[in-house]
Amino acid sequence: MSASRLGAPALALAAALAVTVGAAPAHRARAATAAAPPPLSIWKVTPTPNPVPPPLSGPGDVSNAYFQGVSAASTTEAWAVGSLELNSTEPLAEHWNGAAWKTVSVAKPAGASFFKGVDDLSPTNAWAVGSQVGQVNTLTLVEHWNGTTWSIVPSPNPQVGVGLDDTLNAIAGVGPNDLWAVGETCCAGILPLFEHWNGIRWSVVPSPTFDGAFLNGVTAIASNDVWAVGSKDGETTLAFHWNGKNWSVVPTPNLPPGTPPAGTNVLTGVSAAGSNDVWASGYEDNIPSDTYMYNKPYLLHWNGTVWNLVSVPNAGSEGSLLFGTTVLSAANIWAVGNTLETDGSLLGLTEHFNGSSWSVVPSLDPGQLGPTPDNTLSAIAAVPGQSTVWAVGTQEIPGQCCLRTLALQTSGTPPASTTSTSQSTSAAAALSFGDNSAGELGDGTATQSDAPVGVTGLKGIESISAGGRHDLALLTNGTVMAWGDNTFGQLGAGNPGPNNENSVPAAVKGLSNVTAVSSGGEHSLALLKNGTVMAWGDNVEGQLGNGTTTNSDVPVAVKGVSGAISISAGYLHSLAVLKNGTVMAWGDNIDGQLGNGTDSNISDLPAPVKGVSGATAVAAGGLHSLALLKNGTVIAWGQNESGQLGNSTETGSDTQVAVKNLSGVMAIAAGSEHSVALLTDGTVEVWGDNSFYQLAQNNNSAFGGISNSDVPVKIKGLAKVAAISAGGLFNLALLTNGTVMDWGDNALGQLGTGATTDTFTPATVPSLSHVTAVSAGAVHSLVRTG
């Protein structure tokens, strides 16, 4: 019901509004030639009242009006909020009654103040959030509309003191007694700020410690399903999820950098069609100086399992930015922002998703804003149950001194556009390197390569997974491609045998609506949109989970698993996380890797791992297992001969044990006998076997090295990591700048360095850039680019 946009992470309110308009770059001087009027549009401008400017006494005086948030309860009930800059800055609220916009008086704190977000629940119940400047710092501002007046409602401020600021940027809820407002608290560290309304009072809700976090948008699907998005230090995207009990960080991708390197990766807004269909708007802003080349808009899509990067048209001559999104249905989604033009203008941008592709929709009719329609769109909201959509922002009108509010409305169907992209990055490609004895590099040969080679014929890649000697690629249409070894039918093509490997990708038979894939030693798993799991390939230890030990060369249903949200295939066992936070395991159990309290007998049917709750992700290794909990800690079970359980022993465990001295984890990976964790600060910790430098340390004790470690150790010199993957005896790390670093065993060139020399220091794969995903197999590597 609500929509919000980026709140500038300024330390003072004056700086926030002086620098940005809807988080867009400030206007530059316009060239003498006016921009051509935009083409005809289904969007219509609806007039909004603006205050009469007071006499301006000097060149520094301004009289600006901004919209920064919008929300609608019905076709006759909507609010747009922002700020007025007159002699000082004050909050602004305008109401739509079905016929016209009208300015409504709000409560005005003593100091300068502004609104950033609004949630319109009904004609007698609306909320607006923002900030106010106190005597020594900036404070949260929350106001409530009761149908007659706006009034200030007390809201907490976690940091109080000189130079300590609290800001709320967005608000959303599922009902009048269940609302969330998000922002940041600064500057004894910049931390995420979550405040909740329970019908009586606002209170701060704890979240994972995450320094540098700015939250710009929030959407509430249910009381136990809320998303908040923003950025970390303005450099990488950031998403938090509320499950009804706790907030946790969920890994998100970033757009690969252009030239020059990326300055920012920011998520600005979020909206949802359901638990398995959530969209977040954002942009990458490459600003070398005062030019705006290489700005790139994008969206992230949550499919119920992972966030995936989605490319959209980049309409401006110097790029474009997205500040908000709203979802009407799975096949009717809007995003707004602005384009950046070579003549210095900023033009409003609206883009639409029809269920298969994104396209630019002209946002204004000719002449509606005068001859030079400078404008930016900062927020967007749909009317619940209707086709009506509101987009609001700011316009600069020639002949007038200052900026004015802008509101657009549409109820139409977007026309066809020649500027469109597929749902995920249409240019996405896959590269591979290392062992190729079974065609697992997918390049049509069986020739080993110590440098990246292209996987043949893959388009529209959603995600990738490298296994023992085979690989899987999930496509954007929900189908799966496979290549490599097919001795046990692990390609799912119906033709198993040691001589039936595929050196190029081929479709897995009978699979659709897939949201995630995982390649094991010699078997494969697929998670479906409905929460069930399919499996195929080797089944000698029951790792297909279908109640037999018979191999299958086509996908079969894993019995007894529903509501799954995450999967992982190990060497001879399989794991799945369910929505309720429990973990199911099946397959080989020779070292207790199923976590069921025994270390004998296989299990050809899934069974719960004992004592596990609150799990969000799993990683199945050689003969051990890991689970990431919602509180950012990790548990482990199974083989521990090299200390891969991280519990300060080398004794195996058939029930879960806590990994010691580890917190703030956002992703995990398991190798043959080692384990890896990515922390929220972008660093990496490792533990277990170090015989081939998997721990990124010299393994010669005479030179201060270690043979292994039974507790996590931090990898020195590795920072700004976005994703990790553990191979048999090596590791991959994807950095936020789109490059890849790796270390460990390199006997068959699986590090992609152009040599076959092992390394204990993370090294950059020299020919890789614009990488968006990595996956390490037994002795080969797979990456997704574009």
C-alpha positions in Angstrom: 0.0 0.0 0.0 2.9 2.3 0.6 6.0 3.3 -1.4 9.1 5.2 -0.4 12.3 6.3 -1.9 15.9 6.9 -1.1 16.6 9.1 2.0 20.0 10.8 1.5 22.4 9.6 4.2 23.3 13.1 5.2 24.5 14.0 8.7 22.5 17.1 8.8 19.1 17.9 7.3 20.3 20.9 5.5 22.9 18.9 3.6 20.4 16.2 2.7 18.0 18.5 1.0 20.6 20.9 -0.5 22.4 18.0 -2.3 19.6 15.8 -3.6 16.1 15.9 -5.1 14.7 12.5 -4.6 18.3 11.2 -4.3 19.0 12.3 -7.8 22.3 14.1 -8.6 21.9 17.9 -8.4 21.0 19.8 -11.6 23.9 21.0 -13.7 23.8 24.1 -15.9 21.6 23.4 -18.9 22.9 23.9 -22.4 21.2 26.6 -24.4 19.2 24.2 -26.6 16.1 23.0 -24.9 15.4 19.2 -24.7 12.9 17.8 -27.2 9.5 17.2 -25.7 8.8 13.6 -24.6 6.6 11.4 -26.7 2.9 10.8 -25.9 2.4 9.0 -22.6 -0.3 7.1 -20.7 0.8 9.2 -17.7 -1.1 12.4 -17.0 0.1 15.3 -14.8 -2.4 16.1 -12.0 -1.8 19.7 -10.7 -0.5 20.0 -7.1 -0.7 23.1 -5.0 2.6 24.9 -4.2 3.2 27.7 -1.7 3.5 31.2 -3.0 7.3 32.0 -2.7 8.1 34.7 -0.2 10.3 37.6 -1.4 13.8 36.3 -1.9 16.3 38.7 -0.4 19.5 37.2 -1.8 21.0 34.7 -4.3 21.2 32.0 -1.5 17.4 32.2 -0.8 15.2 29.4 -2.1 11.6 28.4 -2.1 11.5 24.7 -3.1 8.8 22.1 -2.7 9.6 18.4 -2.9 7.6 15.1 -2.9 9.5 12.2 -1.6 6.8 9.6 -0.7 3.4 8.6 -1.8 0.7 6.0 -0.7 -2.9 5.3 -1.7 -5.7 3.6 0.1 -8.2 3.9 -2.8 -8.9 5.9 -5.9 -10.2 8.7 -3.8 -7.7 8.5 -1.0 -4.0 9.2 -1.4 -1.2 11.1 0.3 2.0 12.6 -1.0 4.6 13.9 1.4 7.9 15.7 1.3 9.2 19.0 2.4 9.0 22.8 1.8 12.1 25.0 1.8 10.8 28.5 2.6 12.6 30.5 5.2 13.3 27.2 6.8 12.6 23.5 6.0 9.3 22.0 7.1 7.3 18.9 6.3 4.8 18.9 3.5 1.7 16.7 3.1 -0.9 16.9 0.2 -4.1 14.8 0.0 -5.9 13.4 -3.1 -9.7 13.3 -2.7 -10.5 11.7 -6.0 -10.7 15.1 -7.8 -7.8 17.3 -6.7 -4.7 17.5 -4.6 -4.9 19.8 -1.5 -2.2 20.9 0.9 -3.1 19.8 4.5 -1.5 21.4 7.5 0.9 19.2 9.5 2.5 19.4 12.9 5.7 21.4 12.6 8.5 20.7 15.1 10.5 23.6 16.4 13.5 22.9 14.1 13.8 22.2 10.5 12.1 19.0 9.5 10.9 16.9 6.5 8.9 13.8 5.5 10.4 10.9 3.6 7.7 8.2 3.5 4.0 7.7 4.0 1.6 4.8 4.5 -2.1 5.6 3.8 -4.2 2.9 5.5 -7.6 4.6 5.3 -9.3 8.0 5.3 -8.9 8.2 9.0 -5.5 6.5 9.4 -2.3 7.5 7.7 1.3 7.8 8.9 4.3 9.9 7.7 7.9 9.5 8.8 11.1 11.6 8.4 13.4 13.6 10.5 13.6 16.8 12.6 16.6 18.8 13.6 16.9 19.1 17.4 19.2 21.4 19.4 22.2 19.2 19.0 21.3 16.4 16.5 18.7 15.1 14.1 15.8 13.1 15.5 13.2 10.8 14.1 9.9 12.3 13.1 6.6 10.3 13.1 3.2 11.9 12.5 -0.3 10.4 12.4 -3.4 11.5 10.5 -6.7 10.7 12.2 -9.0 12.0 9.5 -8.9 15.5 10.8 -5.4 16.5 11.8 -1.8 15.5 11.7 -0.1 15.1 15.0 3.4 14.1 16.2 3.6 10.7 17.8 6.6 10.0 20.0 9.2 7.8 18.3 12.5 6.5 19.8 15.9 7.9 19.1 18.7 5.3 19.8 21.5 7.8 19.6 21.1 11.1 21.4 23.9 13.6 21.7 25.9 16.1 19.7 26.5 14.9 16.2 24.4 11.7 16.7 21.5 11.6 14.2 18.5 9.3 13.7 16.5 9.3 10.5 13.4 7.4 9.2 13.1 7.0 5.5 10.2 4.7 4.8 7.1 3.1 6.4 4.9 0.2 5.6 2.6 -2.2 7.4 0.1 -5.0 7.2 -2.5 -3.3 9.4 -3.2 -0.5 11.8 -1.4 -2.2 14.7 1.5 -3.6 12.8 3.7 -1.0 11.1 7.4 -0.7 10.4 9.5 2.4 9.9 13.1 2.1 8.8 16.1 4.3 8.4 19.5 4.7 10.0 21.1 5.8 13.3 24.3 7.8 13.1 27.2 8.5 13.8 28.7 6.4 16.6 28.7 4.0 13.7 26.0 4.1 11.0 23.5 1.4 11.9 20.2 0.2 10.5 17.2 1.5 12.4 14.0 -0.5 12.7 11.0 0.9 14.6 7.7 -0.9 15.1 4.2 0.3 15.9 2.1 -2.2 17.9 -1.1 -0.1 18.1 0.1 1.6 21.3 3.6 2.9 20.9 6.7 2.9 18.6 9.7 0.9 19.8 13.1 0.1 18.4 13.5 -3.5 17.3 17.1 -5.0 17.5 18.8 -6.0 14.3 22.1 -7.6 13.3 25.0 -5.2 13.9 25.8 -3.9 10.5 28.0 -0.8 10.5 27.5 1.5 7.5 23.9 0.5 6.8 21.3 2.9 5.2 17.8 1.7 4.8 15.7 3.4 2.2 12.6 1.2 1.6 10.3 -1.3 3.4 7.4 -3.5 2.3 5.3 -5.7 4.6 3.7 -8.9 3.1 2.6 -10.4 6.4 3.4 -10.0 10.1 6.2 -12.6 9.6 7.3 -11.5 6.2 8.8 -8.0 5.9 11.6 -6.7 3.7 13.8 -3.6 4.2 16.4 -2.5 1.6 19.2 0.0 1.3 23.0 0.0 1.0 26.1 -0.6 3.0 28.3 2.5 3.0 26.6 3.5 -0.3 28.8 0.9 -2.0 26.9 -2.4 -2.0 23.2 -3.4 -1.9 21.7 -4.5 1.3 18.5 -6.4 2.2 17.0 -7.4 5.6 14.2 -9.8 6.3 11.8 -10.0 9.2 10.4 -13.5 9.9 8.1 -12.5 12.8 10.8 -12.9 15.4 14.1 -11.5 14.1 15.7 -9.3 11.4 18.4 -11.0 9.4 20.6 -10.0 6.5 19.9 -11.8 3.2 22.7 -11.8 0.6 22.1 -9.5 -2.5 24.0 -9.1 -5.7 25.4 -5.9 -7.2 25.6 -4.6 -10.7 29.1 -5.2 -12.1 31.1 -2.0 -12.4 31.5 0.1 -15.5 34.4 2.3 -16.3 35.4 4.0 -14.1 34.7 1.7 -11.2 31.4 1.9 -9.4 30.9 4.7 -6.9 27.7 3.4 -5.4 25.3 0.4 -5.4 22.1 1.4 -3.7 18.6 -0.2 -3.3 16.1 2.6 -3.1 12.6 1.0 -2.7 10.9 -2.4 -2.4 7.5 -3.9 -3.2 6.0 -7.3 -3.3 3.4 -9.4 -5.1 3.9 -12.2 -2.5 6.4 -14.1 -0.5 8.1 -15.5 -3.6 7.8 -12.4 -5.7 9.5 -9.3 -4.3 11.2 -6.5 -6.3 13.7 -3.9 -5.1 14.7 -0.9 -7.2 18.2 0.5 -7.3 21.1 1.9 -9.3 24.8 1.9 -9.7 26.2 5.4 -9.8 29.7 5.8 -11.4 30.6 9.4 -10.9 34.3 10.2 -11.5 33.7 14.0 -11.0 30.7 16.1 -11.9 29.7 14.0 -15.0 27.1 11.3 -14.9 28.4 8.8 -17.4 27.8 5.1 -16.8 24.8 5.4 -14.4 22.9 2.2 -14.5 19.4 1.4 -13.2 18.5 -2.1 -12.1 16.1 -4.1 -10.0 16.6 -7.1 -7.7 14.0 -9.9 -7.7 13.4 -12.3 -4.8 12.0 -15.6 -6.0 11.5 -17.1 -2.6 15.0 -18.5 -2.4 17.6 -15.9 -3.6 17.8 -12.3 -4.8 18.7 -12.1 -8.5 19.9 -9.1 -10.5 17.5 -7.9 -13.2 18.7 -5.5 -15.9 16.3 -2.8 -17.2 16.6 -0.3 -20.1 19.1 2.5 -19.4 17.2 5.3 -21.1 19.2 8.5 -20.5 22.0 9.7 -22.8 24.2 9.7 -19.7 22.4 7.0 -17.8 19.5 6.8 -15.5 18.5 6.0 -11.9 15.6 4.2 -10.2 14.2 5.5 -6.9 11.1 3.3 -6.3 9.0 0.4 -7.4 5.4 -0.8 -6.9 3.9 -4.2 -7.7 0.3 -4.5 -8.8 0.6 -8.2 -9.8 3.3 -10.6 -11.0 2.8 -9.2 -14.6 2.2 -5.6 -13.8 5.1 -3.8 -12.0 6.3 -0.2 -12.2 9.6 1.5 -11.3 10.4 5.3 -11.4 13.4 7.6 -11.3 15.1 9.9 -13.8 17.3 10.0 -16.8 20.4 12.0 -17.1 20.9 13.9 -20.4 23.9 15.4 -22.1 22.3 18.9 -22.2 22.2 18.9 -18.4 18.6 18.0 -17.9 17.0 15.4 -15.6 13.9 13.8 -17.0 11.4 11.7 -15.2 11.6 7.9 -16.0 9.0 5.3 -15.7 9.7 1.6 -16.6 7.2 -1.3 -16.7 7.4 -5.1 -16.3 4.7 -7.1 -18.1 5.6 -10.5 -16.8 8.4 -11.2 -19.2 10.3 -8.0 -19.9 11.0 -4.5 -18.7 10.4 -1.5 -21.0 10.6 2.3 -20.8 7.2 4.0 -20.9 7.2 7.7 -21.7 6.2 9.5 -18.5 4.9 12.9 -19.6 2.7 14.4 -22.3 4.3 17.1 -24.4 3.9 20.6 -23.0 2.5 19.6 -19.6 5.5 21.0 -17.8 6.4 23.8 -20.2 9.0 23.9 -22.8 11.9 22.5 -20.7 10.4 19.7 -18.5 13.2 19.1 -16.0 11.8 16.7 -13.4 12.6 13.6 -11.3 10.2 11.0 -10.0 11.1 10.0 -6.4 8.3 7.5 -5.4 5.5 5.4 -6.8 2.5 3.6 -5.3 -0.4 1.6 -6.6 -4.0 1.8 -5.5 -4.8 -1.6 -3.8 -7.0 -3.8 -6.1 -7.1 -1.2 -8.9 -5.0 -0.4 -12.0 -4.4 3.2 -10.8 -0.8 4.2 -10.0 0.6 7.4 -8.6 4.2 8.6 -9.2 5.4 11.8 -7.5 8.6 13.9 -7.4 9.8 17.3 -8.3 9.8 19.6 -11.3 11.8 22.7 -12.3 9.6 25.1 -14.2 11.3 27.7 -16.5 10.5 31.3 -15.5 10.0 30.4 -11.9 12.7 30.6 -9.3 12.4 27.3 -7.6 11.5 23.6 -7.6 7.8 22.5 -7.5 6.0 19.3 -6.6 5.0 16.9 -9.3 2.3 14.2 -9.4 1.5 11.8 -12.3 -1.3 9.3 -12.5 -2.0 6.4 -14.9 -4.6 3.7 -15.1 -3.6 2.5 -18.6 -1.8 -0.4 -20.1 1.7 0.5 -21.3 2.1 0.5 -25.1 4.6 -1.8 -26.7 8.2 -0.5 -26.5 11.3 -1.2 -28.5 13.4 -0.5 -25.5 13.1 -3.6 -23.3 15.1 -6.3 -21.5 14.3 -9.8 -20.3 13.5 -10.3 -16.7 17.1 -11.1 -15.8 20.2 -9.9 -17.5 19.8 -10.8 -21.1 23.5 -10.6 -21.8 24.4 -13.0 -18.9 26.9 -15.5 -19.9 28.8 -18.4 -18.2 32.6 -19.0 -18.1 34.4 -21.9 -16.7 38.0 -23.2 -16.0 39.8 -26.2 -14.6 39.2 -29.9 -15.1 37.3 -30.8 -18.3 37.7 -34.6 -18.4 33.9 -35.1 -18.6 33.1 -31.9 -20.6 32.2 -30.0 -17.4 33.6 -26.7 -18.8 30.8 -26.8 -21.3 32.9 -25.5 -24.2 32.3 -28.4 -26.5 35.6 -30.0 -25.8 37.3 -32.3 -23.2 40.4 -30.1 -22.9 41.5 -28.8 -19.5 41.8 -25.0 -19.3 43.7 -22.9 -16.7 42.0 -19.8 -18.0 38.3 -19.0 -18.4 36.5 -20.3 -21.5 32.9 -19.6 -22.5 30.2 -22.1 -21.9 28.5 -22.8 -25.2 24.9 -21.7 -26.0 23.6 -20.4 -22.6 21.3 -17.4 -22.5 19.1 -15.9 -19.8 21.0 -17.4 -16.9 19.4 -16.9 -13.5 21.9 -18.9 -11.4 24.6 -21.5 -11.6 25.9 -24.5 -9.7 29.1 -26.6 -10.2 29.3 -30.1 -8.9 31.7 -33.1 -9.0 32.2 -33.2 -12.7 28.9 -31.7 -13.9 27.2 -28.3 -13.8 23.7 -26.9 -13.7 22.3 -23.5 -14.9 18.9 -22.2 -13.9 17.4 -20.1 -16.7 15.1 -17.1 -16.2 12.1 -19.1 -17.6 12.4 -21.6 -14.7 14.0 -24.4 -16.7 17.4 -26.0 -16.1 20.4 -26.8 -18.4 23.0 -29.4 -17.5 26.4 -30.5 -18.9 29.4 -32.6 -18.0 29.6 -36.1 -16.6 26.4 -38.3 -16.9 27.6 -41.6 -15.6 24.7 -41.8 -13.1 22.2 -39.7 -15.0 23.1 -36.5 -13.1 22.3 -34.4 -16.2 18.7 -35.5 -16.2 18.7 -36.0 -19.9 17.5 -39.7 -19.8 20.7 -41.2 -21.3 23.0 -42.2 -18.4 26.4 -43.8 -18.9 30.1 -43.1 -18.7 30.3 -42.4 -22.4 27.2 -40.1 -22.5 28.6 -37.0 -21.0 27.6 -33.7 -22.6 30.3 -31.1 -23.3 27.7 -28.5 -24.1 24.5 -27.6 -22.1 21.3 -29.6 -22.7 17.9 -29.2 -21.1 17.0 -31.3 -18.0 13.8 -33.2 -18.9 10.5 -32.3 -17.4 11.5 -29.4 -15.1 9.7 -26.1 -14.9 9.0 -23.4 -12.3 12.5 -24.0 -10.7 13.8 -21.3 -8.3 17.2 -22.8 -7.3 19.6 -25.6 -8.3 22.4 -27.4 -6.6 25.0 -29.9 -8.0 26.4 -32.6 -5.8 29.1 -35.1 -6.2 27.2 -37.1 -8.8 23.6 -36.1 -8.2 21.5 -32.9 -8.7 18.8 -31.1 -6.9 16.2 -28.5 -8.0 13.9 -26.4 -5.7 10.5 -25.6 -7.3 8.4 -22.5 -6.8 5.9 -24.5 -4.8 8.5 -25.4 -2.2 9.0 -29.0 -3.2 12.4 -30.5 -4.4 13.3 -32.7 -7.4 16.4 -34.9 -7.6 18.2 -37.0 -10.2 21.5 -38.9 -10.7 23.4 -41.2 -8.4 21.3 -42.7 -5.6 23.5 -45.4 -4.2 23.2 -43.8 -0.7 19.6 -42.6 -1.1 20.7 -39.0 -1.8 17.7 -38.6 -4.2 15.3 -38.9 -1.2 12.6 -40.9 -3.1 12.6 -43.9 -0.8 14.9 -46.0 -3.0 18.5 -46.5 -3.8 18.0 -46.7 -7.5 19.7 -44.2 -9.8 17.4 -41.9 -11.9 18.3 -40.2 -15.1 15.3 -37.9 -15.0 14.1 -35.8 -12.1 12.1 -37.5 -9.3 10.3 -35.9 -6.4 12.0 -35.9 -3.0 9.4 -37.4 -0.7 8.2 -35.6 2.4 9.7 -32.2 1.7 7.4 -29.2 1.3 7.8 -25.5 2.1 11.6 -25.7 1.3 13.4 -22.4 0.9 17.0 -23.5 0.4 18.8 -26.6 -0.9 22.3 -28.0 -1.0 23.7 -31.1 -2.6 26.9 -32.6 -1.0 29.1 -35.5 -2.1 26.6 -38.2 -1.3 24.0 -36.4 0.8 21.4 -33.7 0.5 20.0 -30.9 2.7 17.0 -28.6 2.6 15.8 -25.7 4.8 12.1 -25.4 5.4 10.1 -22.2 5.9 9.8 -22.9 9.6 13.6 -22.8 10.0 14.1 -26.6 10.4 16.5 -28.6 8.2 15.8 -31.9 6.4 18.7 -34.3 5.5 18.9 -37.5 3.5 21.5 -39.8 1.8 24.9 -41.0 3.1 25.4 -40.9 6.9 28.7 -42.7 7.4 30.1 -39.8 9.4 26.9 -38.4 10.9 26.4 -35.8 8.2 22.6 -36.2 8.4 22.7 -34.9 11.9 20.1 -37.4 13.2 22.1 -38.7 16.2 23.6 -41.7 14.4 26.6 -42.3 12.2 25.5 -45.4 10.4 23.0 -46.4 7.8 21.9 -44.4 4.9 18.6 -42.6 4.8 16.7 -42.7 1.5 14.0 -40.5 2.9 14.4 -37.0 4.3 14.4 -36.7 8.1 14.8 -33.6 10.4 18.3 -32.7 11.6 18.0 -32.9 15.4 17.9 -29.7 17.4 18.0 -27.2 14.5 15.7 -24.2 14.4 15.9 -20.8 12.9 18.0 -21.9 9.9 18.1 -19.7 6.8 20.6 -21.6 4.6 22.6 -24.8 4.4 25.8 -26.1 2.8 26.5 -29.7 2.3 30.2 -30.6 2.0 32.1 -33.8 1.5 31.0 -35.6 4.6 29.9 -32.7 6.8 27.1 -30.1 6.9 26.6 -26.5 7.8 23.6 -24.4 8.6 23.4 -20.6 8.9 21.0 -19.4 11.6 18.9 -16.2 11.5 21.0 -14.7 14.3 24.1 -14.8 12.1 25.8 -17.8 13.7 26.6 -21.1 12.2 26.2 -24.7 13.3 27.8 -27.9 11.9 27.7 -31.6 12.1 29.3 -34.7 10.5 33.0 -35.5 9.8 35.5 -33.4 11.7 38.9 -35.0 11.0 40.3 -31.7 9.8 38.4 -29.5 12.2 35.8 -28.6 9.5 33.1 -28.3 12.2 34.9 -25.4 13.7 34.1 -26.4 17.3 37.7 -26.5 18.6 38.0 -30.2 18.3 38.7 -32.8 15.6 36.0 -35.2 16.9 33.1 -35.8 14.6 29.5 -35.2 15.6 26.2 -36.8 14.5 24.3 -33.9 16.0 24.7 -30.2 15.4 27.4 -28.2 17.3 28.1 -24.5 17.3 31.0 -23.1 15.2 33.0 -21.2 17.7 33.8 -17.5 17.6 31.7 -16.8 14.6 28.9 -14.2 14.3 27.5 -11.7 11.8 27.5 -14.3 9.0 25.5 -13.8 5.8 26.6 -16.8 3.7 28.2 -20.2 4.1 30.0 -22.7 1.9 31.3 -26.2 2.5 34.2 -27.9 0.7 35.6 -31.4 0.9 37.0 -31.0 4.4 36.9 -27.3 5.0 34.3 -24.6 5.6 33.9 -20.9 4.6 31.7 -18.1 6.0 31.1 -14.6 4.5 30.5 -12.0 7.1 28.3 -8.9 6.8 31.3 -6.7 6.8 32.5 -8.3 3.6 35.3 -10.3 5.1 35.7 -14.1 5.0 36.5 -16.7 7.7 37.6 -20.3 7.0 38.3 -23.4 9.0 39.1 -27.1 8.5 41.6 -28.7 6.1 44.6 -26.6 4.9 46.5 -29.3 3.1 46.2 -27.3 -0.2 46.0 -23.8 1.3 42.2 -23.8 1.5 42.5 -21.6 4.6 44.7 -19.1 2.6 47.6 -19.8 4.9 51.0 -21.5 4.4 50.6 -25.1 5.6 54.3 -25.5 6.4 54.7 -25.1 10.2 58.4 -24.4 9.8 57.4 -21.1 8.1 54.7 -20.2 10.6 51.9 -22.1 8.7 49.2 -24.4 9.9 48.1 -27.8 8.6 44.5 -27.1 9.5 42.3 -25.1 12.0 39.5 -26.4 14.1 38.2 -22.8 14.7 37.5 -20.0 12.1 40.4 -17.8 11.0 40.0 -14.6 9.1 41.5 -14.4 5.6 44.0 -11.5 5.6 43.7 -8.9 2.8 40.3 -10.1 1.5 37.5 -7.5 1.8 34.4 -6.2 0.0 33.4 -9.8 -0.8 29.8 -10.2 -2.1 29.7 -14.0 -2.5 31.7 -17.2 -1.7 31.9 -20.8 -3.0 33.9 -23.7 -1.7 35.3 -26.3 -4.1 36.9 -29.6 -3.3 40.2 -28.2 -2.2 39.9 -24.5 -3.2 37.7 -21.5 -2.8 36.2 -18.6 -4.9 35.3 -15.1 -3.7 33.2 -12.7 -5.8 34.1 -9.1 -4.9 31.6 -6.2 -5.0 33.5 -4.7 -8.0 32.7 -7.7 -10.1 36.1 -9.4 -10.0 36.9 -12.8 -8.6 39.7 -13.9 -6.2 40.5 -17.6 -5.5 43.1 -19.7 -3.6 44.0 -23.3 -2.8 44.5 -26.3 -5.0 45.2 -25.5 -8.7 46.4 -28.8 -10.1 44.0 -28.7 -13.0 43.8 -24.9 -13.4 40.7 -24.5 -11.4 41.9 -21.1 -10.1 41.9 -19.7 -13.7 45.2 -17.9 -13.2 46.8 -19.2 -16.4 49.0 -21.6 -14.5 48.6 -24.8 -12.4 50.4 -23.6 -9.3 48.6 -23.8 -5.9 48.3 -20.5 -4.0 47.8 -19.7 -0.3 47.2 -16.0 -1.0 43.9 -15.0 -2.6 44.7 -14.0 -6.2 42.6 -12.2 -8.8 41.5 -14.2 -11.8 43.2 -12.0 -14.4 40.7 -12.1 -17.2 37.4 -11.9 -15.3 35.3 -8.8 -14.8 31.6 -8.0 -14.5 31.0 -11.3 -12.7 27.7 -11.7 -10.9 27.9 -15.2 -9.5 30.5 -17.9 -8.7 30.4 -21.6 -8.1 33.2 -24.0 -7.3 33.0 -27.7 -8.3 35.3 -30.5 -7.3 38.2 -29.5 -9.5 36.7 -26.8 -11.8 35.0 -23.4 -11.5 32.0 -21.8 -13.0 31.1 -18.0 -13.1 28.2 -16.0 -14.4 28.9 -12.6 -16.0 26.8 -9.7 -17.2 
